[in-house]
Amino acid sequence: QVHVVESGGGLVQAGGSLRLSCIASGRFSDGPAMGWHRQTPGNQRELVASMSRLGRKDYSESVKGRFTISRDIAKSTIYLEMNNLTVEDTGVYYCNHTEGLFPWGQGTQVTVSS
């Protein structure tokens, strides 16, 4: 079982950047497919960035070209670099297996002001 703790969110102006971090404990050394999921007000949780066990990266159309997912297996940490943020990126960001198989963490709030 993998447990995660997200951090790095905050308040930023449109056009700004943030870097989210997720420290995973448990079987992370096995390199499961992990991703960042975003929940915006009134909407279901959406997978916006993912990385497969072999390191393949995928992004939703809404963040492609602006967000970058990466990982440091030695530190059991997953990152999400977010650039050129827009108001529509506001939400709570969670890291989890790409299919949400692990217990959900608290998430980290990202608020983008216009």
Backbone as a printed PyTorch tensor [residue, N CA C, xyz], in Angstrom:
tensor([[[  0.8500,  -1.1940,   0.0000],
         [  0.0000,   0.0000,   0.0000],
         [  0.8810,   1.2380,   0.0000]],

        [[  0.5220,   2.2140,  -0.7810],
         [  1.2650,   3.4670,  -0.8710],
         [  0.4680,   4.5740,  -0.1910]],

        [[  1.1440,   5.3510,   0.6140],
         [  0.5270,   6.5160,   1.2380],
         [  1.2530,   7.7530,   0.7420]],

        [[  0.4890,   8.8210,   0.5010],
         [  1.0750,  10.0110,  -0.1110],
         [  0.7900,  11.2500,   0.7120]],

        [[  1.7120,  12.2100,   0.6130],
         [  1.5260,  13.5110,   1.2230],
         [  1.9040,  14.5570,   0.1810]],

        [[  0.9390,  15.3820,  -0.1860],
         [  1.1650,  16.4180,  -1.1840],
         [  1.4930,  17.7570,  -0.5240]],

        [[  2.2610,  18.5690,  -1.2360],
         [  2.5880,  19.9040,  -0.7490],
         [  2.9600,  20.7950,  -1.9280]],

        [[  3.0830,  22.0920,  -1.6410],
         [  3.5580,  23.0180,  -2.6580],
         [  2.5100,  23.9290,  -3.2540]],

        [[  1.2530,  23.7140,  -2.8990],
         [  0.2130,  24.5790,  -3.4390],
         [  0.2700,  25.9660,  -2.8300]],

        [[ -0.5890,  26.8260,  -3.3210],
         [ -0.6320,  28.1850,  -2.7990],
         [ -1.4310,  29.0910,  -3.7000]],

        [[ -1.3200,  30.3770,  -3.4290],
         [ -2.0100,  31.4040,  -4.2080],
         [ -1.0130,  32.0440,  -5.1650]],

        [[ -1.3810,  32.1070,  -6.4310],
         [ -0.4820,  32.6630,  -7.4370],
         [ -1.3000,  33.4350,  -8.4610]],

        [[ -0.6990,  34.4470,  -9.0560],
         [ -1.3940,  35.1980, -10.0930],
         [ -1.3630,  34.4360, -11.4070]],

        [[ -2.3420,  34.7100, -12.2330],
         [ -2.3690,  34.0990, -13.5570],
         [ -1.0600,  34.3820, -14.2790]],

        [[ -0.5380,  33.3510, -14.9320],
         [  0.7440,  33.4650, -15.6010],
         [  1.9130,  33.0060, -14.7460]],

        [[  1.6520,  32.7990, -13.4800],
         [  2.6960,  32.3880, -12.5560],
         [  2.9530,  30.8950, -12.5820]],

        [[  3.8190,  30.4650, -11.6740],
         [  4.2370,  29.0650, -11.6280],
         [  4.2100,  28.5320, -10.2040]],

        [[  4.0270,  27.2470, -10.1050],
         [  4.1230,  26.5420,  -8.8320],
         [  4.7360,  25.1750,  -9.0760]],

        [[  5.3600,  24.6320,  -8.0460],
         [  5.8890,  23.2750,  -8.1210],
         [  5.3070,  22.4660,  -6.9740]],

        [[  4.5530,  21.4480,  -7.3230],
         [  3.9630,  20.5700,  -6.3300],
         [  4.8700,  19.3720,  -6.0890]],

        [[  4.8330,  18.8880,  -4.8500],
         [  5.6110,  17.7010,  -4.4980],
         [  4.7090,  16.6800,  -3.8360]],

        [[  5.0550,  15.4230,  -4.0170],
         [  4.2980,  14.3400,  -3.4070],
         [  5.2950,  13.3140,  -2.9070]],

        [[  5.3190,  13.1280,  -1.6010],
         [  6.1860,  12.1090,  -1.0110],
         [  5.3440,  10.8660,  -0.7890]],

        [[  5.8270,   9.7680,  -1.3290],
         [  5.0850,   8.5090,  -1.2530],
         [  5.8240,   7.5140,  -0.3760]],

        [[  5.1040,   6.8470,   0.4670],
         [  5.6870,   5.7910,   1.2900],
         [  5.0650,   4.4570,   0.8980]],

        [[  5.7330,   3.3920,   1.2380],
         [  5.1820,   2.0970,   0.8890],
         [  5.9180,   1.4870,  -0.2670]],

        [[  5.1890,   1.0540,  -1.2890],
         [  5.7810,   0.3010,  -2.3800],
         [  6.2150,   1.1760,  -3.5360]],

        [[  6.5210,   2.4400,  -3.2640],
         [  6.8800,   3.3390,  -4.3670],
         [  8.1030,   2.8670,  -5.1080]],

        [[  8.9780,   2.1530,  -4.4330],
         [ 10.1920,   1.6940,  -5.0860],
         [  9.8800,   0.7460,  -6.2270]],

        [[  8.6470,   0.1780,  -6.2280],
         [  8.2550,  -0.6770,  -7.3460],
         [  7.9100,   0.1470,  -8.5790]],

        [[  7.8320,   1.4530,  -8.4000],
         [  7.5660,   2.3390,  -9.5270],
         [  6.1880,   2.2050, -10.1170]],

        [[  5.1240,   2.3020,  -9.3310],
         [  3.7820,   2.2180,  -9.9180],
         [  3.5070,   3.4250, -10.7990]],

        [[  2.5440,   3.2650, -11.6650],
         [  2.1270,   4.3820, -12.5020],
         [  1.4470,   5.4080, -11.6090]],

        [[  2.0150,   6.5840, -11.5410],
         [  1.5060,   7.6100, -10.6550],
         [  1.0920,   8.8450, -11.4480]],

        [[  0.2300,   9.6130, -10.8440],
         [ -0.2060,  10.8060, -11.5370],
         [ -0.7070,  11.8720, -10.5950]],

        [[ -0.9530,  13.0330, -11.1460],
         [ -1.5570,  14.1360, -10.4280],
         [ -3.0000,  14.2880, -10.9040]],

        [[ -3.8920,  14.2840,  -9.9280],
         [ -5.3160,  14.4300, -10.1890],
         [ -5.7590,  15.7880,  -9.6580]],

        [[ -6.6490,  16.4260, -10.3750],
         [ -7.1130,  17.7510,  -9.9820],
         [ -8.6220,  17.7360,  -9.7980]],

        [[ -9.0460,  18.3120,  -8.6810],
         [-10.4830,  18.4690,  -8.4530],
         [-10.8080,  19.9490,  -8.3990]],

        [[-11.6060,  20.3830,  -9.3410],
         [-12.0280,  21.7780,  -9.3800],
         [-13.4450,  21.8770,  -8.8490]],

        [[-13.8330,  23.0500,  -8.3610],
         [-15.1650,  23.2080,  -7.7640],
         [-16.2900,  22.7510,  -8.6980]],

        [[-17.1190,  21.8690,  -8.1920],
         [-18.2660,  21.4080,  -8.9530],
         [-17.9710,  20.3250,  -9.9660]],

        [[-16.7230,  19.8600, -10.0160],
         [-16.3530,  18.8570, -11.0110],
         [-15.7490,  17.6210, -10.3520]],

        [[-15.7300,  16.5420, -11.1060],
         [-15.0890,  15.3300, -10.6160],
         [-13.5760,  15.4500, -10.7050]],

        [[-12.9080,  14.6040,  -9.9530],
         [-11.4630,  14.5820,  -9.9910],
         [-10.9950,  14.1630, -11.3850]],

        [[ -9.9880,  14.8720, -11.8820],
         [ -9.4930,  14.6460, -13.2350],
         [ -7.9990,  14.3580, -13.2020]],

        [[ -7.5710,  13.3340, -13.9320],
         [ -6.1500,  13.0340, -14.0450],
         [ -5.5460,  14.0020, -15.0510]],

        [[ -4.6250,  14.8600, -14.6120],
         [ -4.0670,  15.8640, -15.5170],
         [ -2.6520,  15.5370, -15.9680]],

        [[ -1.9300,  14.7280, -15.2020],
         [ -0.5670,  14.3550, -15.5870],
         [ -0.2520,  12.9890, -15.0040]],

        [[  0.4480,  12.1640, -15.7640],
         [  0.7640,  10.8290, -15.2820],
         [  2.1150,  10.3740, -15.8050]],

        [[  2.6840,   9.4130, -15.0750],
         [  3.9410,   8.8270, -15.4760],
         [  3.8560,   7.3240, -15.2610]],

        [[  4.1340,   6.5790, -16.2980],
         [  4.0590,   5.1280, -16.2030],
         [  5.2710,   4.5770, -15.4570]],

        [[  5.2340,   3.2760, -15.1710],
         [  6.3630,   2.6370, -14.5030],
         [  7.6560,   2.8300, -15.2930]],

        [[  7.5430,   2.8560, -16.5980],
         [  8.7270,   2.9970, -17.4400],
         [  9.0810,   4.4510, -17.7330]],

        [[  8.3190,   5.3580, -17.1650],
         [  8.6730,   6.7660, -17.3110],
         [  7.9590,   7.5200, -18.4100]],

        [[  7.0050,   6.8770, -19.0800],
         [  6.2490,   7.5930, -20.1020],
         [  5.3300,   8.6230, -19.4420]],

        [[  5.3140,   9.8210, -20.0050],
         [  4.5120,  10.9060, -19.4370],
         [  3.3190,  11.2000, -20.3380]],

        [[  2.1930,  11.4460, -19.7120],
         [  0.9900,  11.8280, -20.4440],
         [  0.3150,  12.9910, -19.7230]],

        [[ -0.3320,  13.8210, -20.5140],
         [ -0.9850,  15.0060, -19.9630],
         [ -2.3680,  15.1760, -20.5700]],

        [[ -3.2630,  15.7730, -19.7760],
         [ -4.5520,  16.1200, -20.3380],
         [ -4.3580,  17.3100, -21.2750]],

        [[ -5.2870,  17.4800, -22.1870],
         [ -5.1720,  18.5770, -23.1510],
         [ -5.1440,  19.9350, -22.4560]],

        [[ -5.8180,  20.0260, -21.3220],
         [ -5.9240,  21.3170, -20.6450],
         [ -4.6060,  21.7970, -20.0430]],

        [[ -3.6550,  20.8790, -19.8340],
         [ -2.3960,  21.2940, -19.2030],
         [ -1.1740,  21.0140, -20.0790]],

        [[ -1.3860,  20.3520, -21.2040],
         [ -0.2730,  19.9690, -22.0700],
         [  0.5060,  21.2160, -22.5020]],

        [[  1.8190,  21.1270, -22.3690],
         [  2.6690,  22.2480, -22.7430],
         [  2.9330,  23.2220, -21.6070]],

        [[  2.1770,  23.0790, -20.5220],
         [  2.3570,  23.9920, -19.3800],
         [  2.8050,  23.2540, -18.1220]],

        [[  2.3740,  22.0200, -17.9570],
         [  2.7080,  21.2330, -16.7680],
         [  3.7250,  20.1510, -17.1460]],

        [[  4.5900,  19.8320, -16.1780],
         [  5.5610,  18.7620, -16.3710],
         [  5.6050,  17.8880, -15.1350]],

        [[  5.4170,  16.6000, -15.3270],
         [  5.4960,  15.6530, -14.2180],
         [  6.8880,  15.0140, -14.2210]],

        [[  7.4030,  14.7930, -13.0290],
         [  8.7010,  14.1310, -12.9170],
         [  8.7330,  13.3650, -11.6050]],

        [[  9.7550,  12.5640, -11.4300],
         [  9.8530,  11.7880, -10.1970],
         [ 11.3130,  11.6000,  -9.8250]],

        [[ 11.5290,  11.3960,  -8.5500],
         [ 12.8340,  11.0570,  -8.0170],
         [ 12.6070,   9.7850,  -7.1840]],

        [[ 12.8880,   8.6500,  -7.7860],
         [ 12.5900,   7.3900,  -7.1140],
         [ 13.3960,   7.2470,  -5.8360]],

        [[ 14.6290,   7.7280,  -5.8250],
         [ 15.4700,   7.6280,  -4.6280],
         [ 14.8460,   8.3740,  -3.4600]],

        [[ 14.1250,   9.4530,  -3.7550],
         [ 13.4700,  10.2420,  -2.7110],
         [ 11.9940,   9.8970,  -2.5680]],

        [[ 11.5290,   8.9240,  -3.3490],
         [ 10.1080,   8.5410,  -3.3370],
         [  9.2110,   9.7590,  -3.5150]],

        [[  9.5930,  10.6150,  -4.4160],
         [  8.8850,  11.8820,  -4.6010],
         [  8.4810,  12.0780,  -6.0550]],

        [[  7.2830,  12.5970,  -6.2160],
         [  6.7520,  12.9340,  -7.5340],
         [  6.5090,  14.4390,  -7.5530]],

        [[  6.8430,  15.0770,  -8.6460],
         [  6.7010,  16.5160,  -8.7640],
         [  5.7410,  16.8750,  -9.8900]],

        [[  5.1730,  18.0530,  -9.7700],
         [  4.3930,  18.6210, -10.8710],
         [  4.7810,  20.0790, -10.9910]],

        [[  5.5150,  20.3700, -12.0530],
         [  5.8970,  21.7450, -12.3510],
         [  4.7800,  22.3590, -13.1770]],

        [[  4.2180,  23.4630, -12.6820],
         [  3.0850,  24.0930, -13.3560],
         [  3.4720,  25.5150, -13.7530]],

        [[  3.4380,  25.7900, -15.0340],
         [  3.7950,  27.1050, -15.5570],
         [  2.6150,  27.7300, -16.2780]],

        [[  2.6900,  29.0460, -16.4420],
         [  1.6490,  29.7820, -17.1480],
         [  0.2550,  29.4010, -16.6300]],

        [[  0.1180,  29.4540, -15.3280],
         [ -1.1320,  29.0510, -14.6950],
         [ -2.2720,  29.9860, -15.0780]],

        [[ -3.4560,  29.3940, -15.1780],
         [ -4.6690,  30.1540, -15.4670],
         [ -5.6770,  29.9630, -14.3360]],

        [[ -6.6950,  30.7960, -14.3230],
         [ -7.7340,  30.7000, -13.2980],
         [ -8.3750,  29.3180, -13.3130]],

        [[ -8.4580,  28.7290, -14.5060],
         [ -9.0730,  27.4020, -14.6380],
         [ -8.2520,  26.2840, -13.9810]],

        [[ -7.0230,  26.5760, -13.6210],
         [ -6.1840,  25.5750, -12.9400],
         [ -6.4500,  25.5350, -11.4410]],

        [[ -7.2520,  26.4460, -10.9510],
         [ -7.5870,  26.4660,  -9.5320],
         [ -8.2650,  25.1750,  -9.1110]],

        [[ -7.8060,  24.6110,  -8.0080],
         [ -8.4020,  23.3770,  -7.5240],
         [ -7.5070,  22.7160,  -6.4980]],

        [[ -7.9070,  21.5450,  -6.0640],
         [ -7.0940,  20.7490,  -5.1540],
         [ -6.4000,  19.6670,  -5.9710]],

        [[ -5.1070,  19.5770,  -5.7820],
         [ -4.2990,  18.6250,  -6.5380],
         [ -3.8970,  17.4680,  -5.6420]],

        [[ -4.1260,  16.2760,  -6.1580],
         [ -3.8100,  15.0580,  -5.4300],
         [ -2.8590,  14.2010,  -6.2490]],

        [[ -1.9630,  13.5130,  -5.5680],
         [ -1.1410,  12.5530,  -6.2750],
         [ -1.6150,  11.1590,  -5.8660]],

        [[ -1.6230,  10.2520,  -6.8090],
         [ -2.1290,   8.8990,  -6.5630],
         [ -1.7420,   8.0350,  -7.7450]],

        [[ -2.0240,   6.7690,  -7.6380],
         [ -1.9160,   5.8880,  -8.7870],
         [ -2.7820,   6.4880,  -9.8940]],

        [[ -2.4200,   6.2240, -11.1270],
         [ -3.1870,   6.8090, -12.2270],
         [ -4.6590,   6.4010, -12.1780]],

        [[ -4.9590,   5.2530, -11.6020],
         [ -6.3490,   4.8170, -11.4760],
         [ -6.9000,   5.0470, -10.0710]],

        [[ -6.1870,   5.8240,  -9.2660],
         [ -6.6850,   6.1390,  -7.9410],
         [ -6.7830,   4.9460,  -7.0180]],

        [[ -5.8280,   4.0260,  -7.1280],
         [ -5.9230,   2.7860,  -6.3760],
         [ -5.4680,   2.8990,  -4.9260]],

        [[ -4.7110,   3.9430,  -4.6220],
         [ -4.1780,   4.0880,  -3.2660],
         [ -5.0710,   5.0130,  -2.4430]],

        [[ -4.8990,   4.9890,  -1.1150],
         [ -5.6640,   5.9390,  -0.2890],
         [ -5.3530,   7.3660,  -0.7030]],

        [[ -6.3790,   8.1970,  -0.7940],
         [ -6.1710,   9.5820,  -1.1850],
         [ -5.5770,  10.3790,  -0.0380]],

        [[ -4.6290,  11.2420,  -0.3640],
         [ -4.0600,  12.1470,   0.6160],
         [ -4.9540,  13.3560,   0.8070]],

        [[ -4.4290,  14.3410,   1.5290],
         [ -5.1910,  15.5710,   1.7830],
         [ -5.2340,  16.4740,   0.5570]],

        [[ -4.2920,  16.2670,  -0.3380],
         [ -4.2190,  17.1570,  -1.4910],
         [ -3.5790,  18.4780,  -1.1220]],

        [[ -3.3190,  19.2780,  -2.1330],
         [ -2.7570,  20.6070,  -1.9080],
         [ -3.5320,  21.6010,  -2.7750]],

        [[ -3.9590,  22.6920,  -2.1440],
         [ -4.8120,  23.6720,  -2.8140],
         [ -3.9870,  24.5960,  -3.6880]],

        [[ -4.4140,  24.7550,  -4.9150],
         [ -3.8220,  25.7230,  -5.8300],
         [ -4.9010,  26.7330,  -6.1900]],

        [[ -4.6070,  27.9970,  -5.9610],
         [ -5.5490,  29.0580,  -6.2910],
         [ -4.8600,  30.0570,  -7.2030]],

        [[ -5.4290,  30.2500,  -8.3760],
         [ -4.8600,  31.1730,  -9.3550],
         [ -5.7970,  32.3740,  -9.4660]],

        [[ -5.2620,  33.5410,  -9.2070],
         [ -6.0740,  34.7610,  -9.2760],
         [ -5.8530,  35.4580, -10.6120]],

        [[ -6.8770,  36.1620, -11.0500],
         [ -6.7810,  36.8570, -12.3400],
         [ -6.1460,  38.2170, -12.1980]]])
